[in-house]
Amino acid sequence: MTIKLATLDGGTVDLAPETLQAFKTAFKGRVLTADDPEYEESRTIWNAMIDRRPGLVARCTGTADVVQAVRFARQHGLLSSVRGGGHNIAGLSVCDGGLMIDMSFLRAVWVDPVNRRARAQAGCTLADVDRETQLHGLAAVLGFVSATGIAGLTVGGGFGYLTRRHGWTCDNVVSMEVVSADGTVLRASADENQDLFWALRGGGGNFGIVTSFEYQLFPVGPEILGGAMAWTGDKAQEVLQAYRAFSAAAPRELTSVAVLRIAPPAPWLPKEVHGKPIVAIFVCHTGKVEEGEALMKTLRAIGQPVADIVTRRPYAQMQSLLDGTQPKGRRYYWKSHYLAGIEQKTIDLAVEHAGRIQSPHSAILLFQIQGALGELPAGHSPAGNRDAAYVLNIAASWEKPGEDDLHMQWARACFEAMRPCSTGGTYINFLTEEEGADRIEAAYGKANLDKLAALKQQYDPGNFFRHTKRVTA
């Protein structure tokens, strides 16, 4: 049967059965159509707001399959998208009607403990990498939720519990294997294809498909001090004011995240606060545990916490502590700002808008990031925004499609109110699909964006990789 596929020029093309069969024969992995039992699962990603239907899904088993898929798409002028972990808020990994190049089965990790390096395939999640590196007491600079894919995280910048010590995730990439728009396999590093290497360290998936990443590793754990404390919502002002002072004075070994939300029915929270407003602080100390325990006395002196699960724990466990707040299949909508610090106005607005939360899953979060990233120049990588001290994430999350407008309007109102507190920058990985050119420039900065546009023309003049946060020549 002929299959109709979306093309790069906005039209469609009819793919004859023999053409599809020839592709399947040359492709080692599975090529799925809407008739295949695995198709629905393959197109379903973390954010349930995304409901697109690719015409074909090419499930790659290795770099050769990625090359085959790119060349096939180019030959037939097909619209394409690239799926790694499928955890992007904007759902950029799934295109409508075109070819989805699915790398989620490429999940091997190789660790070199002597040179402190790890090579990870692009379908890996944070958990995949942490599991292997922690066998050697090492870790890469990754994110906060273990189900996040490393590919989108890294090419968009990336930050997590180790960012204060070592910078953006992309600052700690040593090399990448890349499939270019014409199907050529390249190595990008400080010594080879340096301009491509620069572009892919925060510039998104506009320049090629990264099939593996080589990360610099650092001694971490396996045991660290980490966990969370929580207070009732009526103490939000007091807690956030204390958090401002605590986080500003904390050594780089300590990273903290403040959260305002409605208490979930989590076993670490007492039943009497379930369903009621709370303020929580998540902490991760990756230095000497004894030094971390001394620092915790300051947090424990704030009011009377209703819960305290800060303890010695495996680093990999800390990396998954927020997983329960981000399950696959909910509806997600985010807005974000970078902050140079936490002003009293920021606290006032956060408390005010947290009081307007109507979903038990929505939250306002302040991620602490200041430290090592500010020691590199703004143009070191496209990620830029190295003047940021915190990431403010306004994270709306809910279950029912009929409530979309309600929760999206809450996030937008909070975002607009917080705008005067922002540095003017934003994090590219937190942008939803509706964000325009002004927000993309805010994520990169004009100088970096102009350089990215020139490199886009060099590496992908036909804009083959277009299902991304758009960078144009």
Residue, then its C-alpha position, 0 to 999 in steps of 0.5 A: m500500500t502506498i504511504k503518504l509522507a510529509t515533505l520539507d516543502g510543506g507538501t506530501v509525497d506518495l511512497a510506493p511499497e517497493t520503495l519502503q521495502a527497499f528502505k526496510t531491507a537496508f535498515k537494520g532496525r525496525v521501520l514502523t508504520a501506523d499499522d504496526p503494534e509498536y507504533e503508538e508507543s513509539r510516537t508517545i513521549w513524556n509530555a501528553m500535550i504532544d500528539r503528533r503522528p509521524g508517517l514512518v518511525a525508523r528505530c535505529t540500532g546504530t550510527a549506520d541506521v541513522v545515516q541510512a535514515v538521513r539519506f533516505a529522508r534526503q532522497h525523498g525530501l521528507l520532513s524529519s525529526v529526531r528522538g532521543g529520550g523524548h523528554n523535551i517540553a516542546g515535543l521537538s522529537v515528533c513530527d507530523g506525517g514525516l520520518m521520525i528517526d528514533m534513537s531511543f534504543l541506542r543506550a550503551v555507555w562505556v566508561d574509562p575510569v583512568n582518564r575519567r571519560a564516558r562515551a554514551q550513545a544518544g538514546c541514553t537517559l541520565a539514569d543509564v549514564d549514572r548507573e555506569t559511571q557510579l560504579h567507579g565513583l564518577a559522574a557526568v554533569l547531567g540534569f535533575v530527572s533520571a528519565t531525561g535524555i542526555a542528547g536533548l539535555t546536552v545540545g541545549g546546554g544542560f544543568g544539574y546538581l554538579t553545574r555549580r562545580h563544573g558548568w553547563t553539561c555542554d561545557n563538559v563534553v569532550s567530543m561528539e559523533v555526528v551525522s551531518a545533513d548529507g549523511t556524513v559521519l563526523r567527529a566534533s571536538a576541540d581538535e576536529n570540526q571545531d566550529l561544529f563542536w562549538a555549535l552543538r554545545g548548546g545550539g540545539g539539534n540544528f546542525g546534525i544528529v549527535t549519535s554519541f557524546e564523550y563526557q568528562l567525568f568527576p569524582v562524585g559519591p557513590e555516597i553523597l548527602g542529599g534529600a529534601m526538607a519541607w515546610t507548610g505553605d504559610k511559612a513560604q516567605e520565611v523559608l524563601q528569605a532564608y533560602r536566598a541567604f543560604s544558597a548565596a553563601a553555600p559552597r559550590e559542592l552544595t546545590s539547592v532547589a526551592v519548590l512551591r507547590i501543593a503537597p503530593p501524597a508522597p510517603w516522605l510527607p506527613k498525611e496532614v499536609h497532603g493536598k495543602p500548600i508547601v515549600a520545599i528545599f531539595v539539596c545535594h552536597t557532593g563534597k565531604v559528607e561531614e561538611g554537608e551535614a554541618l551546612m544542613k544545621t542552617l536549613r534545619a533551623i528555619g521554622q519547623p520543617v514538617a519533613d526532613i529526608v536529607t541523609r547520606r544516600p547514593y548519588a544515583q538515588m539523588q538523581s532520581l529523587l524528583d522523578g515522581t514529580q515528572p511522570k510520563g503521560r501528564r500534560y506539561y507547560w513551562k515558562s522560565h527566566y534566568l535570575a541574577g539573584i533572588e530579590q524580595k520582589t521575586i519572593d513576593l511574586a512566587v508566593e503570590h502565584a503559588g497561592r493561585i496554583q489549581s493543579p496538584h502537580s504544578a510548581i514554581l521552582l528555583f534552581q541554583i546554578q551560579g558558580a563555575l559557568g560564570e568563569l567562562p566567557a559568554g561566547h564559550s558556547p551557544a548556551g551563554n547566559r553565564d551571568a545567571a545565578y538561578v533558573l526560575n521554572i514555572a512548571a504547569s502540570w495537569e491531567k485533563p485536556g479540558e483544563d489546558d487553558l486554565h493551567m497555561q494561563w496560570a503559568r503565563a501570568c506568573f511568567e509575565a509578573m516575574r519578567p522584571c526580575s529576570t536577566g532577560g535570558t532564558y533556557i532553550n530546553f525549557l521553551t515551548e513550541e509557541e515561543g518566538a524568535d525573541r525568546i530564542e535570541a534571549a536563550y543564546g544572545k545576539a552574538n551567539l545567535d548570529k554565529l549559529a546562523a552562519l554555521k547553520q548555512q555552512y552545515d545545513p544550508g537546505n535546513f534539513f534539520r528543521h524540527t528544532k528550536r529554529v536557527t536560520a541563516 
